[in-house]
């Protein structure tokens, strides 16, 4: 199982939000490249980079941070937040991301997303699903839809999506442990999917459990920044 550290960006700085609330923001480092290099030095090879300004504005904002990290590390970066137009997709790939992360847009504008999958290749996208009680949530989690998580995954799996991460909204940023039950169900339904757990990871024991149920990867954010999980432990893991 691959460990994928997360860097969330506001104003070019590395921050964390609790449950997606911009009012509950902690700045961890003024220099995201420094953080990315620490991850690389610990032997990690992926990075989940989130442009929170972009997510709020509905257009990619912090692509310079992506460009800097891509140029100065060999991390495989997925980048999301504010990708709403084809122009944004191009900026993200041109700035060095291996994967563009798409969430709400896949719910709200299926036609456009499927066009992108055909144009750029489905393997170039990481699909993000925010979930509340097995229903998809969008718009920074403010809005729960009637869309069932299994139908949602099934539709895009048929369109060629290979990698997906799923965040249980009730768990994110709270360090209370991940949604093992939900993830087990998804992995059982879609055994060929490269499934990545996200949200709630608070210890190495959580990661061991996610590995045991068959997750291909796990996104870890707050637990690293608050030293619940050290980079040394991740090295060993």
C-alpha positions in Angstrom: 0.0 0.0 0.0 1.3 3.4 -1.0 1.4 6.2 1.5 0.3 9.5 -0.1 1.1 12.6 2.0 -1.2 15.6 1.5 -0.2 19.2 1.2 -3.1 21.7 1.2 -2.3 25.2 -0.1 -3.7 28.6 0.8 -1.8 31.7 -0.2 1.1 29.5 -1.3 1.5 28.1 2.3 1.0 24.6 3.6 -2.1 24.5 5.8 -4.7 22.1 7.1 -8.5 22.7 7.6 -10.7 20.7 9.9 -13.8 19.3 8.1 -13.2 21.6 5.1 -13.8 24.7 7.2 -11.7 27.7 6.0 -12.3 29.3 9.4 -10.5 26.4 11.1 -7.1 26.7 9.4 -3.7 25.9 10.8 -0.6 27.0 8.9 2.1 24.3 9.1 4.8 25.7 6.9 5.3 28.8 4.8 7.2 26.8 2.3 5.5 23.8 0.7 8.6 22.7 -1.3 10.4 22.2 2.1 7.6 19.9 3.2 7.6 18.0 -0.1 11.4 17.5 0.1 11.0 16.1 3.6 8.4 13.6 2.3 10.8 12.6 -0.6 13.7 12.2 1.8 11.6 9.8 3.9 11.2 7.6 0.8 7.7 8.6 -0.1 7.1 8.9 -3.9 3.6 10.3 -4.2 2.1 13.6 -3.2 -1.6 14.8 -3.0 -1.5 18.5 -3.6 -4.7 20.5 -3.0 -5.2 24.1 -4.1 -7.7 25.3 -1.5 -7.8 28.8 -2.9 -8.6 27.3 -6.3 -11.3 25.1 -4.8 -12.9 28.3 -3.3 -12.5 30.4 -6.5 -13.5 27.7 -9.0 -10.2 28.1 -11.0 -6.7 26.9 -10.4 -4.7 29.4 -8.4 -1.6 27.8 -6.8 -0.1 26.2 -9.9 3.2 27.9 -9.2 3.5 25.8 -6.0 2.9 22.7 -8.2 5.5 23.8 -10.7 8.1 24.4 -8.0 7.6 21.0 -6.3 7.4 19.2 -9.7 10.7 20.8 -10.8 12.6 20.2 -7.6 11.5 16.7 -6.5 10.7 13.4 -8.3 7.4 13.0 -6.5 4.4 11.7 -8.6 1.9 14.5 -7.9 -1.8 14.6 -8.1 -3.2 18.1 -8.1 -6.7 19.2 -7.4 -8.8 22.2 -6.4 -10.5 24.5 -8.9 -10.2 22.4 -12.0 -13.4 23.5 -13.8 -12.3 24.2 -17.4 -10.2 22.4 -19.9 -7.8 25.3 -19.6 -7.3 24.4 -15.9 -6.6 20.8 -16.9 -3.9 21.9 -19.3 -2.3 24.3 -16.7 -2.1 21.4 -14.2 -0.5 19.0 -16.6 1.9 21.7 -18.0 2.9 22.6 -14.4 4.1 19.0 -13.8 1.2 17.1 -12.2 1.0 13.4 -13.2 -2.7 13.3 -12.3 -5.5 15.9 -12.2 -7.8 15.4 -9.3 -11.5 15.8 -10.0 -14.3 15.8 -7.5 -17.5 17.9 -7.6 -17.2 18.4 -11.4 -17.6 14.7 -12.0 -20.9 15.0 -10.2 -22.1 18.3 -11.6 -20.9 18.1 -15.2 -20.6 14.5 -16.3 -20.5 15.3 -20.0 -17.5 17.6 -19.7 -15.6 15.2 -17.4 -16.2 12.3 -19.8 -14.9 14.4 -22.7 -11.7 15.1 -20.7 -11.3 11.4 -20.0 -11.4 10.7 -23.7 -9.2 13.6 -24.7 -6.4 13.4 -22.1 -6.8 9.7 -21.1 -8.6 8.3 -18.1 -5.3 7.2 -16.6 -4.4 10.9 -16.1 -7.2 11.5 -13.6 -7.7 10.7 -10.0 -11.4 10.7 -9.1 -12.3 12.0 -5.7 -15.5 11.0 -4.0 -16.6 12.7 -0.8 -19.2 10.6 1.0 -21.8 11.1 3.7 -23.7 7.9 4.6 -22.9 6.3 1.2 -24.2 9.3 -0.7 -21.9 11.7 -2.6 -21.3 15.2 -1.1 -20.2 18.2 -3.2 -19.4 21.8 -2.8 -16.9 21.6 0.0 -19.2 19.1 1.6 -22.0 21.6 2.2 -24.3 19.7 -0.1 -25.2 16.0 0.1 -26.7 14.6 -3.2 -28.9 11.6 -3.7 -26.2 10.0 -5.7 -25.1 6.6 -4.4 -21.3 6.1 -4.1 -21.5 2.6 -5.7 -23.4 4.0 -8.8 -21.0 6.9 -9.0 -17.9 4.7 -9.0 -19.5 2.2 -11.4 -20.2 4.8 -14.0 -16.7 6.2 -14.1 -15.0 2.8 -13.8 -16.9 1.9 -17.0 -15.4 5.1 -18.5 -11.9 3.9 -17.7 -11.1 5.6 -14.4 -8.4 3.5 -12.6 -7.7 5.5 -9.5 -10.2 6.8 -6.9 -9.9 8.2 -3.5 -12.8 8.4 -1.1 -13.2 10.7 1.9 -15.8 10.1 4.5 -16.8 13.7 5.3 -17.7 12.8 8.9 -14.1 11.6 9.6 -11.9 14.1 7.8 -9.4 16.1 9.8 -10.6 14.7 13.1 -8.0 12.0 13.6 -10.7 9.5 14.7 -9.7 6.6 12.4 -10.8 5.9 8.8 -14.1 4.5 7.4 -12.9 0.9 7.2 -16.4 -0.6 6.8 -17.3 1.7 3.8 -13.9 1.1 2.2 -14.2 -2.7 2.6 -17.5 -2.5 0.8 -16.1 -0.5 -2.1 -13.1 -2.7 -2.5 -15.3 -5.8 -2.6 -17.6 -4.2 -5.2 -14.6 -3.0 -7.4 -11.6 -5.3 -6.8 -9.8 -4.0 -9.9 -9.9 -0.4 -8.8 -6.8 1.3 -7.5 -8.6 2.4 -4.3 -7.1 5.1 -2.0 -8.4 5.8 1.5 -8.6 9.4 2.6 -9.6 11.1 5.9 -9.4 10.1 9.5 -6.0 8.3 9.5 -4.5 9.0 12.9 -1.9 6.2 13.5 0.2 3.5 12.0 -2.4 1.0 13.3 -5.0 2.7 11.0 -2.6 2.3 8.0 -2.0 -1.3 8.9 -5.8 -1.9 8.9 -6.3 -0.1 5.6 -3.5 -2.3 4.1 -5.2 -5.4 5.5 -8.6 -4.6 3.8 -6.8 -4.2 0.4 -6.4 -0.4 -0.1 -3.9 0.4 -2.8 -3.0 3.7 -1.1 -3.8 6.0 1.8 -3.7 9.8 1.9 -2.3 11.1 5.2 -2.3 14.7 6.2 -3.0 16.0 9.6 -1.6 13.0 11.4 1.8 13.7 9.9 1.7 17.4 10.7 0.6 16.8 14.3 3.3 14.1 14.8 0.7 11.3 15.4 2.7 9.5 12.6 6.4 10.3 12.2 8.2 10.2 8.9 10.5 7.6 10.4 7.5 5.3 11.0 6.3 5.9 7.5 9.8 5.0 6.2 9.5 1.6 8.0 5.9 1.2 6.9 
